Amino acid sequence: MSKPTVFIIGYVWVEPNSSAAGSRMLQLIELFTQLNYKVIFGSPAQKTTQKQDLTLLNVEEVSIVLNHSSFDAYIKELQPQIVLFDRFMMEEQFGWRVFENSPNSLRILDTEDLHCLRKTRTEAVKKGLAFTTDLLLQSELAKREIATILRCDLSLIISSFEMDLLQSVFKIDPSILYQLPFLFPTITEEDQLKWPSFEERKQFVFIGNFLHAPNVDAVLVLKSQIWSKIKRQLPEAELHIYGAYTTQQIQQLHNKKEGFIIKGHAPVAIEVVGQARVLLAPLRFGAGIKGKLTEAMICGTPSVTTSIGAEGMSAGLAWSGVVEDNFDLFAKEAVKLYTNKNSWQISQKNGVKIINQYYTKESLTALFSDHLDSLFQNLESHRIQNFLGNLLQHHSLKSAKYMSKWIEEKNKL
């Protein structure tokens, strides 16, 4: 008997060493493989030198084309059990084609994080405004993203904060939402014994993809408001900045004398984070789960971050380090965590608890499998109950379909 198929439509090709989004997608691929699905990954994006070779994981790779009927023929022939859209933009482009040519496919959106939340917070910080849900409700991006969530059979939401936001602010029916955070193996005592000790670790670290605006802003904040205060108290310390796609703006911050070291891309992120004593992440805006902070926990590196950084990540458990929004106090807490072995060890154990209670791959995979089974068994009634989704599907099919066909014909000229 052939395996059921999941066809993933990727916004970009998978780069797990470049971003948390890449790591997340690789986790989803491994999840479906574990559930005995045949996985096919397609994307209209250009392939990069840093992309993961998915064929090594027995995943078929296909290039697909925007605004082209070749996709219709492909999906009609494939008839996958599941189509997973990587971010709402892919559902906007291909959702109506899937609906029309493979109507029995379960349509799942992986939000990665709520783009409208991240964008609205970004704009608020730039304009010096306090973030409010009214700003979010006025966002054009929110209207697009929420429409996609409504059109899909199920949307995967990565953080508890965003689950609450969707239901309380946007009034989304919880039956079309499913909280699925990052998926990590349990951290065992044996794993912990392999970690470098407090004494063996040196320096502070920051890591992040510099195509991502919150990371650029965080490094600028470190340079202008935090690092000099830490350096005055710890003159021998250095801050090592790692990240894919380092821009000239970031590169020019490099200053060996000040101990502010721009390292660039880290081939294996967890190795460089795992050698540091403390990770610093003064994030002023963003959304979702911050990969740098879970990465720090799974290699035993305590962190100092902001309330935005820690948002929706710990399920009420004590943080693996310190959460502080005042940057003067942020610097003081970073020094204390770096120099106090007892506090550092407690913070490290807190990180283990968070990962093992909130992100355990085994239990999350089993629960998700049960939810999928239930959806497949009741898909028709599930869709009937989602009236707003049906309404949006009807109107978007008309508008998106004919706009896309117009673009396709225009491209032939």
C-alpha positions, 0 to 999 in steps of 0.5 A: 500500500502506498504512503499518503502524501504531504505536499509542502509549498515553501516560501523559500527553500529550507535553510535550517542553519540560516533561520528559525523558520528553516529549522521549523520547516525541517522539523515539520518535514521530519514529523510527517516522515515519522508519521509515514507520509511521503513528503514532497517539497516545492517552491517557486523561490530561487535555490541558494547555496545554503539550502538543505538537500532534502533528497538526503531525507528521502524528500522529493524536491520540485520547482513550481512556477507562480501564476502558471497553469502547470501547477494545476496539472501537477496538483491534479495528478498528485492529489495529495492527502495534505497540502501545507502552505509555508506562510500565508503568502503561499496560500494566497498564490496557490490556495485557490489552485489547490481548492479547484484541482485537489479539493479533497486535500487537507489544507494546512497553513504553517504561519511560522509566526503571525506576520501581521503582528511582527510588522505592526510592532515594527512600524510602531517602534519606528514611529515611537508608538505604543503597540495596541491591538487597534493598530493590529486590527487596522493593518492591511497585512492582518486582513490578508493573513487572517483571511488565509487562516480562515480559508484553510482547514487548519492553521499551525500556530507556534506560540501560546500568545498568538493562539490567545491573540487570534481568538480574543482579538480576531475572534477565530474559531479555535477548531481551525487553529492548532498550537504546534511549537518547535519540536525538540528531543528530550534533554537527558542527563547524559546530554547535560553532562556533555555541555561545557561547564560554567568555567569552560564557557566564555563570552556573550553571544548573539545569533540571528538571520540579518534579513530579519529586521528584529535581529538587525535592530537588536544588534544596533541596540546592543551596540548603542545602549547595552554593550558599553555598560557590560564592557565597563564591568567586564573588561575582558569579555567579548560579544560575538555576533553570528548570523546569516546574510550579514549586511554592511550595516552590521559588519561596520559595527565590528570593533575588536578593541571594544570586544564587539566582534562580528563573526558572520554566518555560523555553519553549525549555530548550536555549536557557537551558542553552546560555547558561550556563557550567556546569550543576549537578545534585546528584541524590541519587536517580533513575533512567534517563538525565537529560535535563538532562545530555544537554541540556547536552552537546548545547549545549556546557555542561559539568556537575557532577553526582553518580554517580546523575546520570551513571549509565548515561549515558556508556558509560565515556567521560570525563564532560562535567565532573565527577562528585562525591558529596561536596557540599563537593567538589562546590562546589569542582569547580563553581568550578574548572570555572567559572573554568578555561577549559582544563578547561571546554573539555576537558569540552565536548569530552567531551560531544560524544564521549558524544553522538556515540558513544552517542546517535547517532540515525542508527545507533540507528534503523537497529539498532532497525529491524533488531531489529523486523524480526527480531521480526516474522519470529519473533514466534510462537517469541519468545512461546513462549520467554517462558514466564514472560510467558505465565504472567503474561499468563494470570493477569493477563488473568483478574484485570485483566479482571474488575476492570476490567469491575467498575469499568466496571459500577460507573461506570454506576450 
